[in-house]
């Protein structure tokens, strides 16, 4: 058994060991850059992609629900949906349960486009995570999803241990 300490992860002399915030900042900045290049033909880029993904999933059916779920100002969401409609990726339909509302649904073109976009995004994500082998990438994605799921609806202003958010299901890799 070796008693050597593993090398401290660093880049350009910056020590990331133990500095979660700095590591997350660098990773987020890199992610935005590489994903933006993969989504340059999507209305409103990453925001449009994320909105399309949620619409295709179908669990947030109107603009207000989408805006709330994605943390986007509702007036901005109106313009975003307009852009997705113009691109032929989604459409507004009357909600039979409430004629005052319009359901936001993906078009066939939107579903196909999302499949292509997911492949493109996964490719640039893999490039970003190339320092990890495939099982590590899957583990990282799973752990990150669990954390995001847990903090999504958490009252972050509450004292530690006072969180009352319900856990959500995160699929294990390959399931």
N, C-alpha and C positions, 0 to 999 in steps of 0.2 A: 504494500500500500504506500502510495506516494504522499509525502507531507508537504509537497510544493503547493503554493497558492496559485490558482489559475490566473492567467493574465487578466488584468483589468480591462474591460471593454472600453475602448477609447477611439476617438477619431480626431485627427489633427491636434493631438495632445489634450483633448477635452476628456475628462474622466466622467463617464456615464454611470459608473458603478454606484448604486444606491441613490442616484438622483432621478427618480421616476419622472418628475416634471420636465426636466431637461430632455431626457430620452424621448418622452412622449411628444414634446414640442418638435424635436428634430424629425421624428417619425411622421408626425402629422404634416409637417411642411413638405417632406419628401413625398408623402402619399398624395397630397393635393397636386403637386407638380406632375407626377407620373399619371395620375388618373385624369387630370385635365387634358393631357395630350391624347388619351384614349377616348375622351368624350367631347372632342372639339366640334363635332358635328351634331351634338345633341342640344336642343333648345335649353339654354341656361346651364349647360354643362352638368356638373355633378349634382346640382340641385334638381335639374330636370330628370336625370337618371334615377335618383333616389325616389322622386315623386312617381315616376313611371313604374318603378319596382313595387311601390306600395299599392298603386292603383291595380296593377296586374294581380297582386296577391288578393285584392278585393275586400280587405277588412275595414278600410276607411273609405266610405262611399261618397261622401260629399266634400266640397271644398273646405268647409270649416273643420271637419274631422281630419282631413289631410293636413291642413295648416297646423292644427293643434298637435297632431301626432309627430310631424316633422319639425316643429318649432319654427315655423315660417309665419311671418306676419300675414294675416288674412288678406290684406289688400295686395301684397306681393304675390300671394298664391293665386289670386284672380288672373294676374298677368302671366304667371307661369303656366296655368292651365290653358289660357288663351294661346300661348306659344305651342304647347303640346297639341292642342286641337288643330292649329294651323299646320303643324307638321304631320297631321294625320295619325298621331299615336294614341290619342284618347278622344273621347267625345262626351258631351254632356247630354244626359237623357233625363226625361221626366221621371221622378220617383213615384211609382204608383201608390206607395204608402203615404206620401205627403207631396201634393202637387206644388207646394211652394218651394220645394227643393229639387235640385238636379243631382242625379247620380253621376259620378265621374267613372267611366268605364274605359278599359283599354280596347282599342280596335285590334283586329287581326294583325294589322301591320305593327301596332305597338307591341304585341306579344312577341312577334318574330324579331323585331328590333331589340327588345329587351334581351332575348336569348343571345343575340350577337354581341350586345353591349356587355353582358355578363362575362362572356368569353374574353373579350378585349380587356375588361377590368381585371379579371383573374390573371391574365397574362402579365400585365404590368405590376400587379400585386406580387406575383411570383418573382418578378425581377427585383422588386423592392426587398423581398424576403429571401433572396438567394443565398444569404449567409446561413440559413437554416435548411436542414434536409426536409424531405416531404413530411415525415411523421412530426417533426418539430413545427412545421408550418401549420399542420392540422391542429396540433395541440395549442399553438398560439392563437389561431382563429377561434377555437372552441373556448379557451379561457377568456379571450377578449370579448366574445359574445356574451359569456356569462356575466362578466363585469358590467358591460353596457346594459344588459337586460336588468341587472340588479339596481343600477343607479338611475336608469331612465325615469322612473316615476318616484324616486326617493326624494324626500324633502331634505335637500342638502344643507339647509339652514338649521335643522334639528341637531341636537347634541348627539355625538356618537353613541350608538346602541339604542337610540330612540326611533330608528327607521322602522316603518311599518309597511314597506312595499312588499307586494307579493312576488315570490320568485316566478320567473317565466321559464318555459321549456326551451332549451337550447339543444338542438340535434347534435349528437356525437358524429364525428367524421365518419362518412361512409354509410350513415343511416338515412 
